[in-house]
Amino acid sequence: MTAVSTTTAPDTASPDTTAADVPPSPLSAATSTGTPDSAASAPPASSRRSRSRGSHRRETPREESRAARRPGSRTASHWTGVLVAVALLPLAWFLVHDGAVLMTGGDASVWPDSVSVRGATELVCGAAAFVVALFMAHRSSLGTYVVGGLGLFFGLPFLVAPAAVASLVGPTVERLQAHSSLGEALTSYVMADGLTGRFVLMGLLMVMVGVVSDSARRAGRRERTAPHEPDRDSTTDRQPTDD
């Protein structure tokens, strides 16, 4: 009878096996390469991307043009507008009045026999002075406000209290009329426009010119500084349509 010998295989999962005897797995070796100190010291990827975008960011052409168009001090424009309006608008008023008298011969109800060259020249010069004074309103409308306020200030007393104005400026008017033909013409134009309300009308006209100029300038400034918005028609045309 043959004896059968059996051998017992060593138990690999015995309690005596330690963690040091078990070979490391590829996953644990890959995760153990980074230390906590190095992970804490490395900045997040999002912050690196934001810093890189911020360091390489350049101003767009619209931002550069907006910065170049920032309004500076307007003191010089205001003073220039006031001086031009105060000097040219009264001059234009006198030249237009005197030119009209010379063109009609002092009587507008009668047709003149010939054209007065001096009257036509004064009308052209008065119109040119008026145009230059109003052209300055696109830079500063303060001059039109000043002249309009003066027109209202001197024109309203002629309508509200003509007797008080006559007693106040009557002696001055008489001296100017007796002094020269220029003084006589000037006082007659002032009295005619004051008593008929044309001074008040011209003052209101100058004030409204200043209001319109200011409104247009501010609207243009808001349009230049507003963010660019794409055209609604162009965006609708670029949208895909379902067939």
C-alpha positions in Angstrom: 0.0 0.0 0.0 1.5 3.3 -1.1 1.6 6.2 1.3 0.4 9.5 -0.1 2.3 12.5 1.1 0.5 15.9 1.2 2.3 19.3 1.4 0.7 22.5 2.7 1.2 25.7 0.6 2.3 28.8 2.5 -0.6 31.1 3.4 -0.1 34.5 1.8 -2.9 36.1 3.7 -1.6 35.1 7.1 -1.9 37.5 10.0 1.9 37.8 10.1 2.0 39.6 6.7 2.7 43.4 7.1 2.0 46.3 4.7 5.7 46.6 4.0 5.7 43.1 2.5 2.9 44.0 0.0 4.3 45.6 -3.2 2.9 49.0 -4.0 0.3 49.3 -6.8 0.7 51.6 -9.8 -2.1 53.9 -8.6 -0.6 54.5 -5.2 2.8 55.1 -6.7 1.4 57.7 -9.1 -0.5 59.6 -6.3 2.4 59.5 -3.9 4.7 61.5 -6.3 3.2 64.9 -5.2 3.7 66.1 -1.7 1.3 68.2 0.3 3.8 71.1 0.4 4.1 71.2 -3.3 0.4 71.0 -3.9 -0.2 73.9 -1.4 2.4 76.1 -3.0 1.2 75.7 -6.6 -1.4 78.4 -7.6 -4.7 77.3 -9.0 -5.0 77.0 -12.7 -7.8 79.6 -12.9 -5.7 82.3 -11.2 -2.8 81.6 -13.5 -5.1 82.0 -16.5 -6.6 85.2 -15.2 -3.2 86.7 -14.5 -2.0 85.7 -18.0 -5.0 87.3 -19.6 -4.6 90.5 -17.5 -1.0 90.9 -18.2 -1.4 90.5 -22.0 -4.7 92.5 -22.2 -4.5 95.5 -24.6 -6.9 98.4 -25.0 -9.3 98.0 -27.9 -9.4 100.7 -30.5 -12.7 102.0 -29.2 -11.2 102.4 -25.7 -8.2 104.2 -27.0 -10.4 106.6 -29.1 -12.7 107.1 -26.1 -9.7 108.0 -23.9 -8.4 110.4 -26.6 -11.8 112.2 -26.8 -12.1 112.9 -23.1 -13.1 116.5 -22.7 -10.6 118.7 -21.0 -11.0 122.2 -19.6 -13.6 124.3 -21.4 -12.7 127.6 -19.7 -11.0 129.0 -22.8 -14.0 128.0 -25.0 -16.4 129.7 -22.7 -14.5 132.9 -22.5 -14.0 133.0 -26.3 -17.7 132.3 -26.9 -18.8 135.1 -24.5 -16.4 137.7 -26.0 -17.3 136.8 -29.6 -21.1 136.9 -28.9 -20.9 140.2 -26.9 -18.8 141.9 -29.7 -20.4 140.5 -32.8 -24.1 140.2 -32.1 -24.7 143.8 -31.2 -22.6 144.8 -34.2 -24.7 142.6 -36.4 -27.9 144.0 -35.0 -26.8 147.6 -35.8 -25.5 146.8 -39.3 -28.7 145.0 -40.3 -30.8 147.9 -39.0 -28.8 150.6 -40.7 -28.5 148.6 -43.9 -32.2 148.1 -44.0 -32.8 151.9 -43.6 -30.4 152.7 -46.4 -31.9 150.1 -48.7 -35.5 151.5 -48.2 -34.5 155.1 -47.8 -36.1 155.3 -44.4 -39.6 154.5 -45.7 -40.3 150.8 -46.3 -43.7 151.6 -47.8 -42.2 153.2 -50.9 -40.3 151.3 -53.6 -36.7 152.6 -53.9 -35.5 154.0 -57.2 -32.1 152.3 -57.0 -30.1 149.8 -54.8 -28.0 151.3 -52.1 -24.5 149.8 -52.3 -23.7 150.9 -48.8 -26.9 149.4 -47.5 -26.3 146.1 -49.2 -22.7 146.0 -47.8 -23.9 146.7 -44.3 -26.5 143.9 -44.6 -23.9 141.4 -45.8 -21.4 142.4 -43.1 -24.2 142.1 -40.4 -25.2 138.7 -41.7 -21.5 137.5 -41.6 -21.1 138.8 -38.1 -24.3 137.0 -37.0 -23.2 133.7 -38.6 -19.7 133.8 -36.9 -21.3 134.6 -33.5 -23.7 131.7 -33.9 -21.0 129.4 -35.2 -19.2 129.8 -31.9 -22.2 128.3 -30.1 -21.1 124.8 -31.2 -18.0 125.2 -28.9 -19.7 127.1 -26.1 -23.2 128.4 -25.8 -22.4 130.6 -22.8 -22.2 133.7 -25.1 -25.7 133.2 -26.5 -27.0 132.9 -22.9 -25.3 136.1 -21.9 -26.5 138.1 -25.0 -30.0 136.6 -24.7 -30.2 137.5 -21.0 -29.1 141.1 -21.8 -31.8 141.4 -24.5 -34.5 140.3 -22.0 -33.1 142.5 -19.3 -33.1 145.7 -21.4 -36.2 144.7 -23.4 -38.7 143.9 -20.7 -38.7 147.4 -19.1 -39.7 149.0 -22.4 -42.9 146.8 -22.4 -43.6 146.8 -18.7 -42.9 150.4 -17.8 -42.3 152.6 -20.8 -43.0 155.8 -18.9 -40.3 155.0 -16.3 -37.8 154.1 -19.1 -38.5 157.4 -20.9 -37.9 159.5 -17.8 -34.7 157.5 -17.0 -33.0 157.5 -20.4 -34.8 160.4 -22.0 -32.0 163.0 -21.4 -29.4 160.6 -22.7 -31.3 159.9 -25.8 -31.7 163.6 -26.5 -27.9 164.2 -26.1 -27.0 161.3 -28.4 -29.5 162.5 -31.1 -28.0 166.0 -31.0 -24.4 164.8 -31.0 -24.2 163.0 -34.4 -26.0 161.1 -37.0 -24.6 157.8 -35.6 -26.1 158.6 -32.2 -29.4 159.6 -33.7 -29.6 156.3 -35.7 -28.5 154.2 -32.7 -31.1 155.7 -30.3 -33.9 155.4 -32.9 -33.1 151.7 -33.4 -33.0 151.0 -29.7 -36.3 152.8 -29.1 -38.0 151.0 -32.1 -36.9 147.5 -31.0 -37.6 148.2 -27.3 -41.1 149.6 -27.7 -42.1 146.9 -30.2 -40.8 144.0 -28.2 -38.1 142.9 -30.6 -35.5 143.1 -27.9 -37.5 140.5 -25.9 -37.9 138.3 -29.0 -34.2 138.4 -29.9 -33.3 137.6 -26.3 -35.6 134.6 -26.3 -34.1 133.5 -29.6 -30.5 133.7 -28.3 -31.5 131.7 -25.1 -33.1 129.0 -27.2 -30.1 128.8 -29.5 -28.0 128.1 -26.4 -30.4 125.5 -25.1 -30.4 123.6 -28.4 -26.6 123.8 -28.7 -26.1 122.4 -25.2 -28.6 119.6 -25.8 -27.0 118.6 -29.0 -23.5 118.7 -27.5 -24.5 116.5 -24.5 -26.3 114.0 -26.7 -23.2 113.6 -28.9 -21.0 113.2 -25.8 -23.3 110.5 -24.4 -23.3 108.7 -27.8 -19.5 108.7 -27.9 -19.0 107.4 -24.4 -21.8 104.8 -24.5 -20.8 101.2 -25.0 -21.0 99.8 -28.5 -24.2 97.9 -29.2 -24.5 95.7 -32.3 -27.1 96.6 -34.8 -30.3 94.8 -34.2 -31.0 94.2 -37.9 -27.5 92.8 -38.5 -27.8 90.5 -35.5 -31.1 89.1 -36.7 -29.7 88.6 -40.1 -26.8 86.5 -38.7 -29.1 84.3 -36.6 -29.5 80.8 -38.1 -33.0 80.0 -39.4 -34.7 76.7 -39.3 -35.5 75.3 -42.8 
